[in-house]
Amino acid sequence: MTVLAEIGYQSNWLDILGTNFMRNAFIGGSIVALASGLVGYFVVIRRDGFAAHALAHIAFPGATGAVLVGAPITVGLAVFCTAGALAIGALGKRVDRREVATGTILAFATSLGVLFASLASKSANTVTSVLFGNLLAISPEQLLTFTVFTVVLLIAVASIARPLLFASITPQVAEAKGLPVRALGITFMVLLALVVTMAVQVVGTLLLFALVVSPAATAIAITARPAAVVAIGTAIALGAVWTGLIASAMFNLPPSFPIITIVFVGWLVTIALTRDHTRGSASAEPVHDHHHPPAPPDLSV
């Protein structure tokens, strides 16, 4: 009852929006939304949703371990997410094998996180932040780290987008044409690890899927053009973050709740409105001639 009593309209919400911590939240959330939009499309078409979810949980021992040794939490998250990404990418080339490798690594990482949490006497707040996110506690140092990560992500995605798209849609054909499919997959997993490192600090491990995957899934229901999907998915993520932060200031809500609710409702409405169109497109889809493999996909808008 006490918690419910604290949630309600705040007449001074405009003043709250002008505070330093809220400004940092807007900047940090926007950076993470941009990064999530860049990789979300590839996560969906590569069927790496489980990997993204697993990397978020692999981040858990990274955060608790950082508390244990007195290191910055972002460093712990980055180290464990990157190590997990490398292991998943190296052990699982095919989707079915990748899921088995992902699940096995996830189980070990979770047990390690429980061990670190039990050893770190001051880990209670960290555990809560990692599980549910703490967007309102983003620091200027974290903003700098997020910016560096996102710049690296932009450069990397721009460099490998076309071959990665080809390898994601038709891996056998891409491999036959000499593309380094496994190397591209591992590189993408590392890039995804950078996004997860940032996003965990915004929405937490339990809600990360909705920010990284759901906006892209919503955009794919609207259009099949890769560049347009990235743009729409990024816009959805940005809109959810901005609107969610305003709602949290107006009604004293934890930001993760309105952010994820907006994403979920948007996905639900889009799926409902495009269901008939999707069925019609699927029934009219032509059968490919196996003697003439499809050409590399185009990234045009």
Backbone bond lengths (Angstrom), bond angles and torsions (degrees), N, CA, C in turn:
res aa  C-N    CA-C-N  psi(-1)  N-CA   C-N-CA  omega(-1)  CA-C   N-CA-C  phi
1 M - - - 1.460 - - 1.521 111.50 -
2 T 1.341 116.16 -35.39 1.457 119.80 -179.19 1.524 111.09 -64.61
3 V 1.354 115.15 -41.93 1.458 119.18 -179.24 1.525 110.79 -64.58
4 L 1.347 115.95 -41.76 1.455 119.88 179.74 1.526 111.30 -63.39
5 A 1.323 116.53 -35.74 1.457 120.63 -178.20 1.525 111.30 -67.22
6 E 1.339 117.85 -25.55 1.453 121.26 -177.82 1.525 111.96 -82.12
7 I 1.325 117.16 -13.90 1.458 120.88 -179.04 1.523 109.22 -95.11
8 G 1.316 116.98 122.41 1.456 121.14 -179.65 1.515 110.43 175.86
9 Y 1.305 116.15 174.03 1.463 121.02 -176.99 1.520 110.90 -63.81
10 Q 1.344 115.84 134.51 1.466 121.81 178.75 1.530 108.18 -114.10
11 S 1.308 115.43 116.76 1.465 119.94 -176.14 1.529 112.65 -67.32
12 N 1.332 116.69 -20.84 1.473 120.26 -178.66 1.525 112.06 -96.71
13 W 1.344 118.05 26.41 1.463 120.42 -173.78 1.523 112.95 -64.69
14 L 1.340 117.08 -29.03 1.462 118.72 176.56 1.524 111.16 -66.02
15 D 1.330 116.67 -36.83 1.473 120.38 175.95 1.520 110.34 -65.72
16 I 1.331 116.38 -38.49 1.464 120.47 179.35 1.524 110.60 -63.50
17 L 1.336 116.16 -40.28 1.459 119.85 179.26 1.528 112.22 -63.44
18 G 1.316 117.03 -22.86 1.459 120.58 -179.11 1.505 114.77 -88.56
19 T 1.321 118.27 -0.53 1.454 121.21 -179.26 1.531 111.30 -75.04
20 N 1.330 115.94 160.44 1.462 121.10 -179.26 1.524 111.72 -64.03
21 F 1.340 117.03 -41.67 1.461 118.66 -177.20 1.523 111.34 -66.68
22 M 1.339 117.03 -32.69 1.459 119.62 178.17 1.529 110.39 -74.20
23 R 1.314 116.95 -35.94 1.468 120.07 175.64 1.528 110.15 -61.54
24 N 1.338 116.47 -45.07 1.464 119.91 177.37 1.527 111.25 -61.96
25 A 1.330 116.04 -36.33 1.466 120.00 179.54 1.529 110.73 -65.23
26 F 1.339 117.22 -41.64 1.461 120.54 178.58 1.529 110.92 -64.15
27 I 1.333 116.03 -44.66 1.468 119.46 -179.09 1.528 110.39 -66.27
28 G 1.330 116.39 -49.12 1.458 120.17 -179.30 1.516 112.49 -62.63
29 G 1.330 116.77 -43.40 1.456 120.38 178.63 1.518 112.18 -63.73
30 S 1.335 116.73 -37.27 1.465 120.87 179.41 1.527 111.16 -67.03
31 I 1.325 116.10 -41.04 1.465 119.89 178.73 1.520 110.35 -62.78
32 V 1.325 116.45 -44.99 1.467 120.54 -179.58 1.525 111.13 -66.62
33 A 1.325 117.14 -37.93 1.467 120.52 177.29 1.524 111.12 -62.79
34 L 1.332 116.84 -41.13 1.461 121.26 177.30 1.526 110.69 -63.13
35 A 1.324 116.54 -46.27 1.464 120.68 179.72 1.530 111.12 -63.72
36 S 1.328 116.37 -41.28 1.468 120.37 179.21 1.524 111.06 -64.20
37 G 1.319 116.66 -39.05 1.462 120.43 178.71 1.516 112.30 -64.37
38 L 1.317 117.12 -34.00 1.461 121.15 -179.00 1.525 112.19 -67.45
39 V 1.329 117.56 -38.24 1.472 119.70 -175.54 1.520 113.02 -100.48
40 G 1.333 117.65 -16.59 1.460 120.49 -174.24 1.516 113.65 -57.68
41 Y 1.334 117.01 -41.53 1.467 120.46 -179.32 1.526 110.80 -59.99
42 F 1.327 116.36 -45.25 1.456 120.04 -178.55 1.528 111.46 -68.38
43 V 1.325 116.73 -34.13 1.468 119.85 176.72 1.524 110.12 -60.29
44 V 1.326 116.45 -41.75 1.466 120.54 -177.56 1.525 111.38 -70.54
45 I 1.334 117.36 -50.06 1.465 118.83 -175.38 1.525 112.12 -71.39
46 R 1.340 117.16 -24.27 1.468 120.18 177.43 1.527 111.67 -88.54
47 R 1.335 116.02 -1.99 1.459 122.27 -177.47 1.534 111.22 56.60
48 D 1.333 114.80 44.75 1.459 121.63 -179.79 1.526 112.05 -102.97
49 G 1.337 117.28 22.12 1.459 119.96 179.86 1.517 112.28 -59.69
50 F 1.337 116.24 -41.41 1.464 119.84 178.90 1.525 110.48 -65.76
51 A 1.335 117.00 -36.71 1.464 120.71 178.36 1.528 110.73 -64.12
52 A 1.343 117.03 -41.63 1.461 120.38 177.89 1.515 110.68 -62.78
53 H 1.336 115.89 -43.54 1.462 120.90 178.15 1.528 110.23 -62.40
54 A 1.337 116.20 -42.02 1.464 120.45 -178.44 1.526 111.34 -67.09
55 L 1.330 117.20 -41.14 1.461 119.91 179.73 1.527 111.24 -61.28
56 A 1.322 116.24 -34.09 1.464 119.65 176.91 1.526 110.68 -62.34
57 H 1.328 116.20 -39.82 1.464 119.74 179.41 1.528 111.94 -77.40
58 I 1.331 116.31 -29.87 1.467 119.87 174.91 1.521 109.99 -65.77
59 A 1.334 116.34 -24.52 1.467 120.43 176.96 1.524 111.99 -67.27
60 F 1.329 117.16 -23.94 1.468 121.54 -176.62 1.526 112.86 -56.27
61 P 1.350 120.49 -51.73 1.464 118.67 177.47 1.520 112.32 -66.68
62 G 1.341 117.80 -25.09 1.454 119.41 176.39 1.514 111.66 -64.24
63 A 1.338 116.28 -43.00 1.465 120.27 179.77 1.526 111.70 -69.42
64 T 1.336 116.53 -47.34 1.466 119.53 -179.08 1.530 111.35 -67.90
65 G 1.335 116.05 -34.38 1.460 119.52 176.81 1.511 111.72 -66.63
66 A 1.338 116.82 -37.44 1.458 120.53 177.84 1.522 111.10 -63.55
67 V 1.330 116.42 -40.64 1.465 120.32 176.17 1.519 110.31 -62.42
68 L 1.310 116.00 -39.80 1.463 121.26 -177.30 1.524 112.23 -62.63
69 V 1.342 116.61 -40.08 1.471 119.74 -177.09 1.520 112.43 -99.58
70 G 1.333 117.44 0.26 1.461 120.66 178.30 1.524 114.55 78.93
71 A 1.329 117.40 24.32 1.466 121.70 179.32 1.526 109.89 -95.96
72 P 1.342 117.90 160.03 1.476 120.39 176.29 1.529 110.47 -59.68
73 I 1.327 116.06 139.68 1.461 120.42 -177.07 1.524 111.51 -62.15
74 T 1.329 116.98 -38.07 1.464 120.18 -179.72 1.525 111.27 -60.50
75 V 1.329 116.67 -37.41 1.463 120.50 178.50 1.523 110.11 -64.86
76 G 1.333 116.41 -45.54 1.455 119.81 178.38 1.514 112.22 -61.20
77 L 1.331 116.54 -42.76 1.466 120.59 177.88 1.524 111.22 -61.48
78 A 1.329 116.49 -46.07 1.465 120.83 -177.32 1.521 111.61 -64.12
79 V 1.331 116.86 -42.64 1.469 120.66 -178.34 1.521 110.86 -63.32
80 F 1.321 117.17 -47.83 1.462 119.92 -176.49 1.533 111.41 -72.71
81 C 1.331 117.48 -38.88 1.469 119.92 178.49 1.526 110.84 -64.25
82 T 1.328 116.47 -43.23 1.461 119.84 -179.68 1.526 110.99 -66.55
83 A 1.344 116.96 -43.21 1.464 120.03 178.29 1.525 110.55 -62.01
84 G 1.329 116.60 -42.22 1.453 120.34 177.93 1.517 111.79 -64.05
85 A 1.335 116.66 -40.22 1.462 121.03 179.77 1.526 111.27 -64.13
86 L 1.330 116.54 -43.05 1.461 120.71 178.56 1.525 111.01 -62.42
87 A 1.334 116.22 -42.06 1.460 120.21 -179.29 1.527 111.11 -66.40
88 I 1.335 116.89 -44.81 1.472 120.56 -179.88 1.523 110.45 -64.35
89 G 1.337 115.94 -43.44 1.459 119.66 -179.45 1.515 112.90 -66.25
90 A 1.327 117.32 -37.41 1.458 120.93 -177.93 1.522 112.45 -76.98
91 L 1.334 117.48 -33.97 1.460 120.89 -174.43 1.524 113.44 -88.42
92 G 1.327 116.71 -21.81 1.464 118.44 -174.71 1.505 113.11 -124.67
93 K 1.333 116.93 97.26 1.460 120.02 177.95 1.516 110.67 -82.64
94 R 1.319 117.17 -49.64 1.456 121.84 175.93 1.520 109.89 -83.43
95 V 1.354 115.95 157.80 1.457 120.73 -176.05 1.530 111.63 -60.40
96 D 1.344 117.50 -44.57 1.456 119.61 -177.25 1.522 111.47 -65.66
97 R 1.337 117.09 -41.29 1.459 119.70 177.91 1.521 111.30 -68.78
98 R 1.342 115.86 -36.14 1.457 119.83 179.63 1.524 110.82 -63.62
99 E 1.326 117.75 -37.71 1.455 120.64 179.27 1.524 111.46 -67.49
100 V 1.341 116.74 -38.82 1.462 119.70 177.25 1.527 110.09 -65.10
101 A 1.331 116.50 -46.13 1.465 120.22 178.93 1.524 110.59 -61.91
102 T 1.329 116.26 -42.10 1.461 120.73 -179.70 1.523 111.37 -62.16
103 G 1.325 116.84 -46.32 1.459 120.46 -179.62 1.512 112.55 -63.31
104 T 1.331 116.86 -39.31 1.464 120.52 179.90 1.521 111.33 -66.67
105 I 1.334 116.29 -45.29 1.464 120.35 179.27 1.518 110.52 -65.53
106 L 1.338 116.51 -38.48 1.466 121.54 178.36 1.521 111.43 -60.16
107 A 1.323 117.38 -44.34 1.466 121.10 -179.37 1.525 111.05 -62.15
108 F 1.340 116.29 -44.37 1.469 119.48 -179.99 1.528 111.03 -65.10
109 A 1.344 116.53 -43.83 1.458 120.42 -178.54 1.524 111.49 -63.28
110 T 1.331 116.57 -39.55 1.471 119.89 179.18 1.520 111.21 -63.00
111 S 1.332 116.24 -43.11 1.468 119.45 178.93 1.522 110.69 -64.64
112 L 1.337 116.83 -36.22 1.457 120.58 177.62 1.521 110.75 -66.43
113 G 1.337 116.39 -38.33 1.459 120.13 177.68 1.511 112.24 -64.02
114 V 1.335 117.06 -39.34 1.465 120.84 177.29 1.529 109.95 -62.62
115 L 1.344 116.29 -41.26 1.472 120.09 178.64 1.518 110.98 -62.53
116 F 1.330 117.15 -48.37 1.468 120.73 -179.38 1.522 111.03 -62.38
117 A 1.336 116.67 -40.35 1.460 120.69 -179.41 1.523 110.86 -63.87
118 S 1.326 117.30 -36.94 1.465 120.56 179.67 1.521 111.72 -71.83
119 L 1.341 117.19 -27.58 1.469 120.67 -179.14 1.525 112.42 -84.93
120 A 1.336 116.30 -28.11 1.467 120.24 -178.86 1.520 109.83 -88.59
121 S 1.301 116.72 112.89 1.464 121.20 -175.09 1.524 112.72 -70.36
122 K 1.339 117.46 -20.50 1.471 120.77 -177.60 1.527 111.69 -110.18
123 S 1.319 117.35 30.83 1.463 119.99 -172.95 1.522 114.24 -95.09
124 A 1.335 118.70 -3.62 1.468 120.33 -174.75 1.524 112.23 -58.66
125 N 1.335 117.06 -47.72 1.467 119.96 179.75 1.521 111.42 -67.09
126 T 1.346 115.30 -36.18 1.462 119.31 178.95 1.518 111.13 -64.39
127 V 1.329 116.53 -43.46 1.464 120.95 179.41 1.523 110.05 -59.50
128 T 1.325 116.69 -45.47 1.466 120.69 179.36 1.523 111.48 -61.64
129 S 1.352 116.73 -43.03 1.462 120.76 -179.39 1.519 111.66 -65.57
130 V 1.334 116.52 -40.00 1.463 120.14 -179.58 1.522 110.62 -68.34
131 L 1.321 117.60 -38.38 1.457 120.78 -177.96 1.524 112.22 -72.64
132 F 1.338 117.12 -39.62 1.470 120.12 -171.88 1.526 113.96 -118.99
133 G 1.325 118.11 -3.93 1.456 121.00 179.81 1.516 111.95 82.22
134 N 1.331 115.73 160.22 1.470 120.64 179.45 1.527 107.98 -151.01
135 L 1.316 115.78 66.38 1.458 121.82 -175.18 1.523 112.26 -59.98
136 L 1.331 117.33 -32.64 1.467 120.80 -176.89 1.522 112.47 -75.91
137 A 1.333 117.22 -5.07 1.463 120.48 179.94 1.526 112.04 -108.28
138 I 1.332 117.32 13.15 1.463 120.25 179.50 1.530 109.28 -64.12
139 S 1.333 116.24 129.81 1.469 121.71 -176.95 1.525 110.83 -98.67
140 P 1.339 117.57 162.63 1.476 120.03 175.82 1.528 112.60 -58.04
141 E 1.329 116.65 -35.25 1.467 120.03 177.87 1.528 110.99 -63.91
142 Q 1.321 116.53 -40.84 1.461 119.99 177.23 1.513 111.47 -66.05
143 L 1.331 116.92 -37.08 1.470 120.20 177.45 1.523 110.85 -60.91
144 L 1.327 116.24 -39.96 1.463 119.99 178.34 1.523 110.50 -64.31
145 T 1.326 115.98 -43.66 1.468 120.35 178.51 1.519 110.75 -63.28
146 F 1.331 116.96 -44.21 1.465 121.28 178.65 1.533 110.61 -58.81
147 T 1.330 116.19 -41.53 1.463 120.26 -179.49 1.515 111.44 -63.37
148 V 1.328 116.39 -44.46 1.472 120.78 179.13 1.526 109.99 -62.49
149 F 1.333 116.89 -45.85 1.464 121.21 179.07 1.528 111.07 -58.33
150 T 1.327 116.00 -43.29 1.458 120.27 -176.06 1.521 111.93 -70.31
151 V 1.324 117.40 -36.55 1.468 120.81 175.91 1.525 109.82 -62.71
152 V 1.335 116.33 -45.39 1.469 120.73 176.82 1.526 110.09 -59.91
153 L 1.318 115.82 -42.41 1.463 121.20 -179.87 1.529 111.17 -62.79
154 L 1.326 116.97 -45.44 1.462 121.31 179.64 1.528 111.49 -59.10
155 I 1.328 115.64 -46.98 1.461 120.24 -178.95 1.522 110.64 -63.45
156 A 1.332 116.17 -44.57 1.461 120.65 -177.43 1.526 111.75 -66.36
157 V 1.334 116.92 -45.32 1.462 120.12 -179.39 1.523 110.69 -64.73
158 A 1.331 117.04 -39.81 1.459 120.30 177.95 1.530 111.68 -62.94
159 S 1.327 115.88 -31.44 1.463 120.82 -177.63 1.522 113.00 -77.52
160 I 1.345 116.81 -34.88 1.470 119.04 -172.59 1.523 113.57 -115.95
161 A 1.317 118.63 5.13 1.471 120.97 -172.90 1.521 112.90 -56.23
162 R 1.332 117.42 -48.87 1.460 119.89 -174.85 1.531 112.11 -67.18
163 P 1.338 119.43 -52.33 1.475 117.77 177.13 1.527 113.14 -64.55
164 L 1.343 117.64 -33.00 1.461 119.95 178.27 1.519 110.59 -65.88
165 L 1.325 117.07 -39.72 1.462 120.63 177.95 1.528 110.74 -63.53
166 F 1.324 116.50 -45.23 1.461 121.69 177.97 1.527 110.37 -59.63
167 A 1.346 116.39 -47.36 1.458 120.96 -178.85 1.522 112.29 -68.11
168 S 1.323 117.41 -25.96 1.462 121.14 -179.79 1.516 112.08 -77.35
169 I 1.345 116.61 -38.80 1.457 120.77 -175.89 1.526 112.08 -83.42
170 T 1.330 116.19 -44.16 1.474 120.08 -179.49 1.524 109.40 -131.94
171 P 1.338 117.64 74.54 1.476 120.33 -175.08 1.526 114.00 -61.06
172 Q 1.340 117.87 -37.02 1.461 119.81 -178.98 1.530 110.74 -65.64
173 V 1.346 116.33 -44.93 1.457 120.46 178.73 1.525 110.47 -64.74
174 A 1.336 116.60 -42.61 1.466 120.68 179.74 1.522 111.10 -60.62
175 E 1.327 115.72 -41.89 1.465 119.90 179.51 1.524 110.66 -66.75
176 A 1.323 116.77 -38.91 1.461 120.83 178.66 1.527 111.56 -64.41
177 K 1.335 116.20 -28.94 1.466 120.58 179.46 1.526 112.13 -86.71
178 G 1.353 116.68 3.01 1.454 120.07 174.56 1.511 116.08 94.73
179 L 1.331 117.92 6.63 1.464 119.84 178.00 1.534 110.35 -73.55
180 P 1.334 117.83 140.22 1.468 121.03 178.52 1.532 110.85 -77.30
181 V 1.319 116.49 78.38 1.467 121.51 -172.83 1.517 111.84 -59.67
182 R 1.335 117.06 -45.98 1.467 119.48 -178.65 1.525 111.38 -64.51
183 A 1.331 117.25 -43.52 1.465 120.76 179.57 1.525 110.99 -63.13
184 L 1.336 116.48 -39.72 1.462 119.95 177.25 1.522 110.89 -63.26
185 G 1.348 116.00 -40.68 1.459 119.91 179.25 1.515 112.43 -64.01
186 I 1.332 116.44 -42.23 1.467 120.48 179.46 1.527 110.21 -66.50
187 T 1.337 115.94 -42.00 1.471 119.82 178.33 1.527 110.89 -60.45
188 F 1.327 116.17 -43.48 1.460 119.05 179.32 1.529 111.17 -63.80
189 M 1.324 117.78 -39.55 1.459 120.39 179.72 1.530 110.79 -62.79
190 V 1.333 117.09 -36.74 1.470 120.19 177.53 1.528 110.21 -66.92
191 L 1.329 116.59 -41.50 1.469 119.93 176.62 1.525 110.71 -62.79
192 L 1.323 116.53 -40.41 1.461 120.35 176.88 1.524 110.44 -62.71
193 A 1.330 116.67 -36.09 1.470 120.63 178.44 1.530 111.32 -62.00
194 L 1.341 116.80 -37.53 1.466 120.12 177.36 1.524 110.75 -63.78
195 V 1.330 115.87 -42.53 1.466 119.87 179.00 1.525 110.45 -64.70
196 V 1.323 116.44 -43.57 1.467 120.25 179.97 1.525 110.40 -62.54
197 T 1.329 117.13 -40.32 1.467 121.07 178.19 1.522 111.14 -55.25
198 M 1.335 116.16 -41.21 1.462 120.08 178.91 1.523 111.87 -76.71
199 A 1.329 116.39 -46.86 1.464 120.55 -172.91 1.519 112.74 -66.15
200 V 1.335 117.67 -32.10 1.468 120.65 178.07 1.521 110.54 -58.74
201 Q 1.329 116.61 -35.27 1.461 120.39 -178.20 1.531 112.06 -77.59
202 V 1.332 116.58 -9.72 1.463 121.30 179.55 1.527 111.44 -100.18
203 V 1.342 116.71 -52.15 1.471 119.82 -176.29 1.525 113.42 -117.73
204 G 1.339 118.08 -4.74 1.462 120.12 177.89 1.516 113.25 84.35
205 T 1.327 115.43 167.36 1.469 120.86 -177.33 1.524 112.04 -68.41
206 L 1.320 117.51 -35.14 1.459 120.07 -174.48 1.528 112.61 -73.84
207 L 1.324 117.58 -22.45 1.462 121.15 -175.17 1.524 113.35 -114.23
208 L 1.329 117.20 0.48 1.463 120.59 -173.90 1.518 112.79 -59.42
209 F 1.318 117.51 -38.29 1.466 121.87 -177.24 1.526 110.58 -52.53
210 A 1.326 116.67 -39.77 1.466 120.71 -175.58 1.522 112.52 -68.13
211 L 1.318 118.41 -27.24 1.461 120.37 -179.09 1.526 112.02 -89.84
212 V 1.328 117.55 -35.23 1.463 121.14 -176.95 1.525 111.94 -85.52
213 V 1.333 117.76 -38.89 1.464 121.24 -171.64 1.527 112.89 -102.71
214 S 1.312 118.26 -45.53 1.466 121.21 -171.79 1.530 114.22 -60.51
215 P 1.346 121.02 -43.06 1.469 118.72 177.61 1.527 112.73 -60.28
216 A 1.335 116.85 -39.34 1.470 119.82 178.19 1.522 110.75 -67.46
217 A 1.341 116.81 -40.13 1.463 120.22 178.27 1.534 110.74 -62.85
218 T 1.321 116.39 -38.42 1.462 120.96 176.87 1.521 110.65 -64.03
219 A 1.342 116.11 -44.46 1.467 120.54 -179.00 1.524 111.37 -64.73
220 I 1.329 117.65 -38.07 1.463 121.20 179.70 1.526 111.06 -64.82
221 A 1.334 117.00 -29.94 1.466 120.30 176.30 1.524 111.36 -69.86
222 I 1.321 117.00 -19.02 1.464 121.61 -178.99 1.521 111.66 -92.80
223 T 1.322 116.99 -41.75 1.463 121.73 -177.36 1.516 110.07 -147.59
224 A 1.341 115.89 155.51 1.463 120.80 178.58 1.524 111.95 -101.92
225 R 1.315 117.82 -3.73 1.464 120.78 -178.55 1.527 110.21 -76.06
226 P 1.342 117.88 121.20 1.466 121.28 -174.03 1.528 114.51 -54.48
227 A 1.336 117.29 -49.25 1.460 119.58 -178.36 1.525 111.49 -63.22
228 A 1.340 116.06 -38.00 1.461 120.16 178.18 1.526 110.90 -67.75
229 V 1.323 116.92 -37.50 1.467 120.52 177.69 1.524 110.33 -62.25
230 V 1.330 115.86 -44.15 1.471 119.66 179.02 1.527 110.42 -61.74
231 A 1.327 116.62 -44.07 1.465 120.62 -178.80 1.528 111.35 -65.30
232 I 1.325 116.90 -46.67 1.476 120.70 -179.10 1.522 110.67 -66.97
233 G 1.332 116.76 -43.22 1.457 119.96 179.29 1.519 112.10 -61.37
234 T 1.324 115.79 -40.94 1.470 120.06 177.78 1.522 110.41 -64.89
235 A 1.335 116.91 -42.24 1.469 121.01 179.09 1.530 111.11 -62.37
236 I 1.327 116.48 -40.27 1.465 120.20 178.35 1.526 110.54 -63.65
237 A 1.329 116.04 -45.65 1.469 119.83 -179.76 1.529 110.94 -63.35
238 L 1.335 116.70 -43.56 1.467 120.21 178.60 1.525 110.89 -62.92
239 G 1.325 116.54 -46.28 1.462 120.23 179.72 1.515 112.17 -60.87
240 A 1.330 116.44 -39.44 1.468 120.12 179.46 1.518 111.33 -66.35
241 V 1.336 116.49 -41.82 1.471 120.39 179.58 1.519 110.79 -64.51
242 W 1.328 116.91 -49.03 1.468 120.51 -178.28 1.533 111.60 -63.50
243 T 1.329 115.96 -49.07 1.465 119.58 -179.24 1.518 110.87 -65.15
244 G 1.332 116.21 -38.71 1.459 120.12 179.74 1.515 112.52 -64.12
245 L 1.323 116.53 -39.84 1.468 119.93 178.62 1.528 111.12 -67.29
246 I 1.323 116.77 -40.17 1.471 119.74 177.22 1.528 109.97 -63.33
247 A 1.340 116.73 -43.18 1.472 120.47 178.59 1.520 111.44 -63.61
248 S 1.331 116.74 -37.25 1.466 119.81 179.86 1.520 111.01 -66.58
249 A 1.336 117.02 -35.77 1.457 120.69 177.52 1.526 111.39 -72.00
250 M 1.325 117.09 -36.81 1.463 120.92 -177.86 1.528 112.48 -72.24
251 F 1.328 116.28 -36.72 1.470 119.40 -171.85 1.527 114.06 -121.10
252 N 1.353 116.60 12.93 1.461 121.33 177.35 1.529 111.74 55.54
253 L 1.336 115.18 49.55 1.456 121.70 179.70 1.520 110.23 -105.89
254 P 1.330 118.50 152.17 1.465 119.71 170.05 1.519 108.58 -65.51
255 P 1.333 119.70 129.67 1.469 121.63 -172.27 1.524 114.66 -55.29
256 S 1.320 117.85 -34.86 1.465 120.46 -176.79 1.523 112.13 -57.52
257 F 1.345 116.95 -36.28 1.463 119.94 -177.08 1.529 112.79 -63.86
258 P 1.335 119.86 -55.63 1.469 117.92 179.52 1.528 112.88 -66.48
259 I 1.338 118.09 -33.47 1.465 120.48 179.58 1.518 110.31 -60.95
260 I 1.331 116.17 -52.28 1.460 120.62 -177.14 1.533 110.84 -69.79
261 T 1.329 117.42 -34.61 1.468 120.38 177.87 1.518 111.02 -62.16
262 I 1.323 117.22 -42.51 1.469 121.56 179.25 1.527 110.30 -63.22
263 V 1.332 116.38 -44.27 1.466 120.38 178.87 1.525 110.52 -62.49
264 F 1.331 116.07 -43.72 1.468 120.83 -177.73 1.523 111.27 -64.76
265 V 1.317 116.83 -46.99 1.468 120.38 -179.31 1.528 110.37 -64.05
266 G 1.338 116.66 -40.47 1.456 119.91 177.84 1.520 112.11 -61.43
267 W 1.330 116.18 -42.15 1.466 120.51 177.93 1.521 110.69 -64.63
268 L 1.339 116.33 -44.27 1.460 121.33 -177.25 1.528 110.80 -62.79
269 V 1.324 116.73 -45.51 1.460 121.03 -179.50 1.527 110.69 -65.54
270 T 1.321 116.86 -43.12 1.466 120.87 -179.41 1.517 111.39 -62.97
271 I 1.319 117.05 -44.53 1.464 120.65 178.79 1.528 110.58 -61.58
272 A 1.332 116.15 -41.42 1.463 119.81 -179.90 1.528 111.59 -65.60
273 L 1.328 117.42 -39.99 1.464 121.16 -177.45 1.522 113.23 -76.06
274 T 1.331 117.32 -26.93 1.466 120.23 -175.66 1.519 112.72 -104.52
275 R 1.323 118.41 4.39 1.462 121.36 -175.36 1.527 111.70 -60.01
276 D 1.334 117.26 -48.92 1.465 120.69 -178.77 1.523 111.26 -64.84
277 H 1.331 116.33 -39.78 1.470 120.35 179.23 1.522 110.70 -64.12
278 T 1.341 115.98 -41.18 1.461 120.60 -179.80 1.518 111.16 -64.27
279 R 1.337 116.50 -41.95 1.458 120.09 178.81 1.525 110.91 -63.39
280 G 1.338 116.45 -40.93 1.449 119.92 179.45 1.513 112.49 -64.65
281 S 1.341 116.07 -40.06 1.456 120.37 179.36 1.517 110.55 -65.97
282 A 1.343 116.05 -39.80 1.462 120.19 -178.48 1.519 110.92 -65.53
283 S 1.358 117.22 -40.40 1.459 120.34 -178.77 1.521 112.09 -70.22
284 A 1.347 115.93 -26.20 1.464 119.98 -178.44 1.518 112.86 -94.84
285 E 1.340 117.43 2.60 1.457 121.13 -175.56 1.523 110.48 -68.29
286 P 1.342 119.01 128.47 1.457 121.10 -178.81 1.512 111.71 -73.68
287 V 1.334 115.61 154.93 1.457 121.14 177.98 1.512 108.54 -88.68
288 H 1.345 116.78 131.26 1.452 120.62 -178.58 1.522 110.50 -74.07
289 D 1.308 115.16 144.78 1.454 120.91 173.82 1.511 108.61 -79.99
290 H 1.338 117.81 114.91 1.454 121.57 -175.49 1.532 112.08 -66.80
291 H 1.344 117.06 -17.87 1.456 119.38 178.30 1.526 111.13 -80.22
292 H 1.319 116.18 -15.75 1.465 120.77 179.03 1.523 108.21 -129.37
293 P 1.326 118.28 90.63 1.475 122.20 -177.78 1.522 111.16 -59.11
294 P 1.328 116.86 150.71 1.470 120.47 -178.99 1.515 111.81 -63.91
295 A 1.320 115.23 150.46 1.451 120.64 178.53 1.522 109.21 -74.91
296 P 1.341 116.55 161.42 1.462 119.28 177.38 1.517 110.67 -54.92
297 P 1.340 117.70 136.44 1.457 120.42 -178.67 1.518 112.83 -65.22
298 D 1.306 115.14 153.71 1.455 121.75 -178.56 1.520 110.00 -96.96
299 L 1.333 116.79 145.01 1.457 121.66 179.65 1.515 112.11 -99.16
300 S 1.289 117.50 12.79 1.459 119.42 -176.16 1.512 111.31 -69.19
301 V 1.339 115.80 150.84 1.447 121.20 176.31 1.509 108.74 -77.91
